[in-house]
Amino acid sequence: RQETMCTANDKMDISKKAKNVSASDRVKQYPLGVLHSDGGKLFCTYCNVTVDHYRKSSVDRHLDSSTHQKRKVEIQSTTANDSLVKKQKTVTSLFQKSTENCEVRNYLNFELTEEFVCANIPLEKLDNRKLCEFLRRHVTNGGAIPSSAQLRREYLPKSCRVSQQGLNGEDV
């Protein structure tokens, strides 16, 4: 009899969390635009709060709450299009996006410097106002091209090292 009590208590201690349900899986179970996931977290689009995605009852309780209902009506009355609603993001995903943008800009600046050097075009030509406006309008990240002085200081030495390694037959 004591063994039965022990196993019954052990069964009660087991959590009712669904450990295999991800935040993105939970989003698919509800109407489009109500919830969104980012960085493994589940967010209510209307309230901009995190919701426990492991328990469906927690999500349902939040969606039935008066605060959520009031916020939903508020947002739906002010914005005709649900895509205009700002969605909460995790800090990790914001830093990741920022890092990716920085790498793209650095690569553009490096390649631009390299091409100008190979074509024997002075980097000072990039300081021309008309050329800067053209690059801003027609080149992705063209507005992020720095002055010729910064290109000379930051990217020209890197370009020279890469060229030197290429001449020496080293891996670039």
Backbone as CSV, one residue per row, in Angstrom:
resi,resn,N_x,N_y,N_z,CA_x,CA_y,CA_z,C_x,C_y,C_z
1,ARG,0.817,-1.188,0.000,0.000,0.000,0.000,0.865,1.258,0.000
2,GLN,1.945,1.248,0.724,2.840,2.396,0.768,3.516,2.598,-0.601
3,GLU,3.829,1.500,-1.296,4.417,1.609,-2.625,3.452,2.288,-3.589
4,THR,2.165,1.979,-3.480,1.157,2.565,-4.343,1.074,4.065,-4.115
5,MET,1.150,4.493,-2.856,1.103,5.911,-2.519,2.301,6.634,-3.125
6,CYS,3.452,6.006,-3.054,4.670,6.620,-3.562,4.577,6.834,-5.072
7,THR,4.112,5.846,-5.791,4.011,5.982,-7.246,2.914,6.962,-7.627
8,ALA,1.835,7.025,-6.849,0.761,7.965,-7.129,1.262,9.397,-6.939
9,ASN,2.058,9.637,-5.882,2.632,10.964,-5.648,3.618,11.337,-6.744
10,ASP,4.412,10.361,-7.200,5.369,10.615,-8.271,4.654,11.048,-9.539
11,LYS,3.506,10.432,-9.815,2.748,10.778,-11.008,2.187,12.193,-10.913
12,MET,1.842,12.633,-9.702,1.302,13.976,-9.519,2.378,15.041,-9.708
13,ASP,3.639,14.690,-9.428,4.727,15.651,-9.553,5.121,15.913,-11.001
14,ILE,4.736,15.028,-11.902,5.101,15.193,-13.299,4.384,16.419,-13.852
15,SER,5.138,17.303,-14.469,4.590,18.542,-15.009,3.707,18.251,-16.218
16,LYS,2.693,19.080,-16.384,1.801,18.898,-17.520,2.239,19.750,-18.706
17,LYS,3.480,20.207,-18.688,4.002,20.991,-19.800,4.257,20.093,-20.994
18,ALA,3.916,20.583,-22.162,4.223,19.863,-23.392,5.624,20.288,-23.819
19,LYS,6.589,19.453,-23.540,7.973,19.825,-23.770,8.349,19.843,-25.248
20,ASN,7.550,19.221,-26.085,7.898,19.143,-27.497,7.153,20.158,-28.366
21,VAL,6.454,21.110,-27.765,5.727,22.120,-28.532,6.561,23.400,-28.551
22,SER,6.945,23.818,-29.749,7.722,25.048,-29.869,6.774,26.242,-29.982
23,ALA,7.338,27.425,-29.833,6.539,28.646,-29.939,5.947,28.775,-31.335
24,SER,6.717,28.427,-32.364,6.193,28.528,-33.735,5.090,27.502,-33.988
25,ASP,5.169,26.326,-33.329,4.083,25.341,-33.444,2.800,25.893,-32.826
26,ARG,2.957,26.570,-31.699,1.796,27.115,-30.996,1.144,28.237,-31.824
27,VAL,1.934,29.015,-32.533,1.397,30.089,-33.375,0.456,29.526,-34.430
28,LYS,0.822,28.368,-34.996,0.030,27.746,-36.064,-1.328,27.247,-35.580
29,GLN,-1.477,27.077,-34.269,-2.729,26.560,-33.714,-3.789,27.648,-33.539
30,TYR,-3.420,28.916,-33.762,-4.337,30.026,-33.548,-4.485,30.833,-34.830
31,PRO,-5.517,31.665,-34.926,-5.714,32.464,-36.144,-4.488,33.331,-36.461
32,LEU,-4.296,33.576,-37.733,-3.164,34.338,-38.222,-3.160,35.755,-37.639
33,GLY,-2.017,36.182,-37.133,-1.869,37.543,-36.629,-2.141,37.713,-35.150
34,VAL,-2.663,36.696,-34.475,-2.961,36.822,-33.047,-1.684,36.654,-32.231
35,LEU,-0.883,35.669,-32.602,0.364,35.382,-31.901,1.508,35.373,-32.913
36,HIS,2.711,35.612,-32.428,3.897,35.449,-33.267,5.043,34.971,-32.383
37,SER,6.029,34.337,-33.015,7.167,33.832,-32.246,8.441,34.472,-32.745
38,ASP,9.385,34.610,-31.837,10.695,35.141,-32.176,11.681,34.642,-31.132
39,GLY,12.750,34.044,-31.590,13.782,33.571,-30.666,13.294,32.504,-29.715
40,GLY,12.339,31.684,-30.148,11.835,30.613,-29.306,10.825,31.063,-28.260
41,LYS,10.410,32.315,-28.314,9.413,32.833,-27.372,8.123,33.131,-28.127
42,LEU,7.016,33.001,-27.427,5.697,33.252,-27.997,5.214,34.616,-27.508
43,PHE,4.788,35.463,-28.441,4.319,36.798,-28.103,2.879,36.974,-28.551
44,CYS,2.109,37.710,-27.757,0.776,38.136,-28.175,0.989,39.394,-29.002
45,THR,0.522,39.378,-30.239,0.741,40.491,-31.157,0.053,41.757,-30.673
46,TYR,-1.122,41.625,-30.079,-1.871,42.803,-29.654,-1.332,43.400,-28.359
47,CYS,-0.947,42.548,-27.417,-0.539,43.030,-26.099,0.969,43.237,-25.966
48,ASN,1.759,42.674,-26.894,3.212,42.732,-26.829,3.756,42.168,-25.520
49,VAL,3.220,41.035,-25.117,3.715,40.342,-23.926,4.064,38.909,-24.308
50,THR,4.981,38.310,-23.547,5.298,36.903,-23.790,4.236,36.042,-23.126
51,VAL,3.953,34.928,-23.768,2.950,33.991,-23.272,3.617,32.627,-23.195
52,ASP,3.317,31.867,-22.157,3.882,30.524,-21.988,3.377,29.616,-23.101
53,HIS,4.268,29.221,-24.007,3.828,28.408,-25.144,3.778,26.924,-24.826
54,TYR,4.295,26.520,-23.680,4.287,25.105,-23.312,2.886,24.628,-22.948
55,ARG,2.089,25.515,-22.346,0.734,25.137,-21.928,-0.295,25.859,-22.787
56,LYS,-1.106,25.095,-23.475,-2.155,25.670,-24.321,-3.150,26.446,-23.465
57,SER,-3.384,25.954,-22.261,-4.344,26.628,-21.379,-3.859,28.033,-21.005
58,SER,-2.555,28.222,-20.886,-2.015,29.557,-20.582,-2.285,30.514,-21.738
59,VAL,-2.106,30.020,-22.946,-2.369,30.840,-24.125,-3.857,31.177,-24.191
60,ASP,-4.710,30.159,-24.007,-6.163,30.378,-24.045,-6.599,31.368,-22.964
61,ARG,-6.023,31.225,-21.770,-6.375,32.116,-20.661,-6.002,33.562,-21.017
62,HIS,-4.832,33.742,-21.626,-4.431,35.092,-22.011,-5.374,35.657,-23.075
63,LEU,-5.697,34.833,-24.081,-6.558,35.305,-25.173,-7.971,35.615,-24.707
64,ASP,-8.423,34.972,-23.629,-9.755,35.215,-23.072,-9.767,36.349,-22.052
65,SER,-8.591,36.823,-21.657,-8.529,37.852,-20.617,-9.129,39.166,-21.110
66,SER,-9.645,39.931,-20.183,-10.275,41.215,-20.535,-9.234,42.199,-21.067
67,THR,-8.018,42.134,-20.535,-6.950,43.021,-21.005,-6.658,42.773,-22.475
68,HIS,-6.558,41.501,-22.856,-6.283,41.154,-24.244,-7.440,41.585,-25.142
69,GLN,-8.652,41.304,-24.717,-9.818,41.650,-25.524,-9.898,43.160,-25.756
70,LYS,-9.646,43.936,-24.696,-9.694,45.385,-24.790,-8.605,45.899,-25.735
71,ARG,-7.413,45.355,-25.587,-6.286,45.766,-26.438,-6.528,45.391,-27.905
72,LYS,-7.112,44.227,-28.127,-7.400,43.759,-29.485,-8.384,44.699,-30.181
73,VAL,-9.458,45.075,-29.469,-10.461,45.988,-30.028,-9.826,47.350,-30.305
74,GLU,-8.998,47.821,-29.378,-8.302,49.097,-29.514,-7.453,49.129,-30.789
75,ILE,-6.662,48.088,-30.975,-5.747,48.027,-32.123,-6.525,47.842,-33.418
76,GLN,-7.538,47.005,-33.408,-8.315,46.775,-34.625,-9.077,48.029,-35.059
77,SER,-9.458,48.850,-34.106,-10.183,50.071,-34.471,-9.234,51.149,-35.001
78,THR,-7.979,51.143,-34.567,-7.034,52.163,-35.023,-6.297,51.769,-36.298
79,THR,-6.036,50.469,-36.499,-5.332,50.037,-37.707,-6.235,49.137,-38.526
80,ALA,-6.398,49.494,-39.773,-7.237,48.689,-40.658,-6.508,47.421,-41.087
81,ASN,-5.201,47.472,-41.109,-4.404,46.346,-41.586,-3.608,45.756,-40.426
82,ASP,-3.773,44.447,-40.163,-3.066,43.796,-39.054,-1.560,43.788,-39.251
83,SER,-1.086,43.913,-40.488,0.359,43.882,-40.723,1.027,45.160,-40.235
84,LEU,0.235,46.219,-39.956,0.798,47.465,-39.456,1.079,47.416,-37.956
85,VAL,0.589,46.379,-37.271,0.788,46.245,-35.842,2.256,45.916,-35.581
86,LYS,2.884,46.670,-34.678,4.283,46.410,-34.354,4.390,45.117,-33.568
87,LYS,5.354,44.294,-33.960,5.530,43.007,-33.299,6.776,43.029,-32.426
88,GLN,6.640,42.457,-31.251,7.730,42.379,-30.290,8.823,41.452,-30.818
89,LYS,10.072,41.810,-30.591,11.214,40.994,-30.997,12.090,40.745,-29.776
90,THR,12.859,39.657,-29.841,13.814,39.409,-28.769,15.084,40.191,-29.064
91,VAL,15.830,40.504,-28.019,17.070,41.257,-28.158,18.059,40.485,-29.023
92,THR,18.087,39.172,-28.863,19.007,38.336,-29.632,18.768,38.479,-31.124
93,SER,17.516,38.437,-31.543,17.234,38.540,-32.976,17.549,39.937,-33.500
94,LEU,17.363,40.968,-32.678,17.704,42.322,-33.101,19.206,42.481,-33.292
95,PHE,19.996,41.922,-32.346,21.452,41.990,-32.475,21.924,41.188,-33.674
96,GLN,21.284,40.060,-33.930,21.661,39.225,-35.064,21.429,39.994,-36.366
97,LYS,20.284,40.649,-36.483,19.969,41.433,-37.678,20.956,42.587,-37.826
98,SER,21.265,43.248,-36.720,22.218,44.361,-36.743,23.595,43.886,-37.187
99,THR,24.017,42.722,-36.688,25.313,42.157,-37.053,25.351,41.807,-38.537
100,GLU,24.274,41.217,-39.041,24.210,40.871,-40.463,24.306,42.125,-41.328
101,ASN,23.600,43.185,-40.947,23.646,44.440,-41.703,25.048,45.033,-41.693
102,CYS,25.707,44.960,-40.547,27.062,45.488,-40.415,28.025,44.715,-41.320
103,GLU,27.879,43.396,-41.362,28.751,42.575,-42.206,28.537,42.894,-43.683
104,VAL,27.290,43.110,-44.086,26.986,43.448,-45.477,27.621,44.796,-45.841
105,ARG,27.505,45.779,-44.943,28.113,47.096,-45.190,29.629,46.984,-45.298
106,ASN,30.238,46.230,-44.372,31.690,46.069,-44.404,32.143,45.395,-45.693
107,TYR,31.408,44.396,-46.137,31.761,43.694,-47.365,31.637,44.630,-48.567
108,LEU,30.571,45.439,-48.605,30.386,46.407,-49.685,31.562,47.383,-49.720
109,ASN,31.924,47.927,-48.568,33.028,48.891,-48.501,34.350,48.256,-48.908
110,PHE,34.586,47.036,-48.467,35.818,46.330,-48.817,35.881,46.087,-50.328
111,GLU,34.782,45.576,-50.891,34.758,45.278,-52.323,34.864,46.542,-53.172
112,LEU,34.206,47.609,-52.743,34.272,48.877,-53.461,35.707,49.399,-53.476
113,THR,36.374,49.356,-52.343,37.766,49.788,-52.261,38.638,48.954,-53.188
114,GLU,38.453,47.660,-53.135,39.239,46.752,-53.961,39.029,47.048,-55.454
115,GLU,37.778,47.262,-55.866,37.478,47.525,-57.274,38.047,48.863,-57.732
116,PHE,37.942,49.892,-56.877,38.503,51.193,-57.242,40.014,51.091,-57.402
117,VAL,40.677,50.358,-56.529,42.132,50.195,-56.607,42.504,49.429,-57.869
118,CYS,41.802,48.350,-58.164,42.091,47.543,-59.361,41.869,48.337,-60.641
119,ALA,40.903,49.246,-60.649,40.591,50.033,-61.844,41.396,51.332,-61.887
120,ASN,42.293,51.520,-60.928,43.105,52.749,-60.833,42.247,54.009,-60.744
121,ILE,41.152,53.913,-60.004,40.293,55.073,-59.765,40.611,55.575,-58.363
122,PRO,40.977,56.844,-58.231,41.291,57.365,-56.896,40.066,57.292,-55.972
123,LEU,40.309,56.922,-54.725,39.208,56.818,-53.754,38.554,58.172,-53.491
124,GLU,39.268,59.256,-53.766,38.709,60.602,-53.574,37.479,60.841,-54.439
125,LYS,37.342,60.094,-55.528,36.175,60.246,-56.401,34.890,59.930,-55.643
126,LEU,34.982,59.112,-54.590,33.798,58.775,-53.791,33.320,59.948,-52.944
127,ASP,34.143,60.984,-52.823,33.733,62.168,-52.070,32.914,63.131,-52.926
128,ASN,32.793,62.855,-54.225,32.002,63.674,-55.125,30.526,63.582,-54.732
129,ARG,29.904,64.747,-54.581,28.518,64.801,-54.102,27.555,64.076,-55.043
130,LYS,27.697,64.257,-56.330,26.814,63.615,-57.313,26.962,62.096,-57.279
131,LEU,28.190,61.608,-57.172,28.428,60.165,-57.112,27.826,59.587,-55.831
132,CYS,27.980,60.298,-54.719,27.383,59.835,-53.442,25.867,59.720,-53.550
133,GLU,25.235,60.710,-54.150,23.776,60.667,-54.325,23.368,59.498,-55.219
134,PHE,24.128,59.273,-56.290,23.850,58.162,-57.193,23.944,56.829,-56.448
135,LEU,25.001,56.649,-55.664,25.183,55.401,-54.919,24.076,55.198,-53.892
136,ARG,23.648,56.271,-53.232,22.551,56.168,-52.250,21.258,55.692,-52.913
137,ARG,20.991,56.210,-54.104,19.752,55.880,-54.800,19.767,54.494,-55.427
138,HIS,20.902,54.070,-55.980,20.911,52.896,-56.835,21.661,51.680,-56.293
139,VAL,22.334,51.819,-55.172,23.092,50.697,-54.617,22.533,50.371,-53.237
140,THR,22.252,49.081,-53.013,21.801,48.661,-51.688,22.907,48.969,-50.688
141,ASN,22.576,49.636,-49.602,23.522,50.101,-48.587,24.480,51.140,-49.138
142,GLY,24.147,51.780,-50.254,25.000,52.802,-50.846,25.145,54.026,-49.972
143,GLY,24.179,54.276,-49.116,24.262,55.407,-48.197,25.230,55.168,-47.063
144,ALA,25.694,53.930,-46.925,26.604,53.593,-45.840,28.063,53.629,-46.265
145,ILE,28.326,54.075,-47.487,29.713,54.144,-47.952,30.386,55.335,-47.282
146,PRO,31.482,55.087,-46.572,32.142,56.167,-45.838,32.997,57.049,-46.759
147,SER,33.631,58.017,-46.178,34.493,58.929,-46.933,35.733,58.197,-47.437
148,SER,36.408,58.832,-48.387,37.617,58.223,-48.950,38.692,58.046,-47.871
149,ALA,38.763,58.977,-46.934,39.766,58.876,-45.859,39.540,57.620,-45.015
150,GLN,38.282,57.352,-44.692,37.988,56.159,-43.891,38.224,54.879,-44.697
151,LEU,37.891,54.896,-45.983,38.161,53.725,-46.828,39.666,53.453,-46.886
152,ARG,40.451,54.530,-47.028,41.914,54.368,-47.052,42.428,53.810,-45.731
153,ARG,41.883,54.306,-44.637,42.360,53.916,-43.308,41.921,52.500,-42.932
154,GLU,40.656,52.136,-43.233,40.089,50.872,-42.762,40.180,49.728,-43.768
155,TYR,39.875,50.010,-45.033,39.682,48.931,-46.005,40.853,48.743,-46.970
156,LEU,41.612,49.794,-47.252,42.732,49.661,-48.167,43.802,48.706,-47.634
157,PRO,44.185,48.798,-46.345,45.170,47.823,-45.829,44.670,46.376,-45.921
158,LYS,43.377,46.160,-45.651,42.815,44.803,-45.746,42.865,44.317,-47.186
159,SER,42.524,45.204,-48.111,42.544,44.861,-49.527,43.965,44.497,-49.971
160,CYS,44.941,45.257,-49.498,46.348,44.969,-49.830,46.778,43.616,-49.275
161,ARG,46.373,43.311,-48.043,46.730,42.016,-47.434,46.128,40.865,-48.228
162,VAL,44.867,41.009,-48.639,44.207,39.959,-49.412,44.911,39.777,-50.753
163,SER,45.250,40.883,-51.416,45.963,40.797,-52.701,47.323,40.143,-52.524
164,GLN,48.026,40.508,-51.455,49.350,39.949,-51.175,49.251,38.445,-50.927
165,GLN,48.243,38.028,-50.174,48.059,36.605,-49.906,47.739,35.862,-51.190
166,GLY,46.955,36.498,-52.083,46.627,35.893,-53.358,47.868,35.720,-54.225
167,LEU,48.775,36.695,-54.192,50.020,36.612,-54.967,50.955,35.548,-54.424
168,ASN,50.941,35.379,-53.104,51.818,34.402,-52.461,51.235,32.992,-52.552
169,GLY,50.015,32.868,-53.047,49.400,31.541,-53.179,48.803,31.012,-51.892
170,GLU,48.627,31.890,-50.899,48.029,31.470,-49.627,46.516,31.458,-49.778
171,ASP,45.856,30.727,-48.887,44.388,30.723,-48.878,43.880,32.078,-48.446
172,VAL,42.917,32.614,-49.165,42.360,33.923,-48.848,41.234,33.790,-47.896
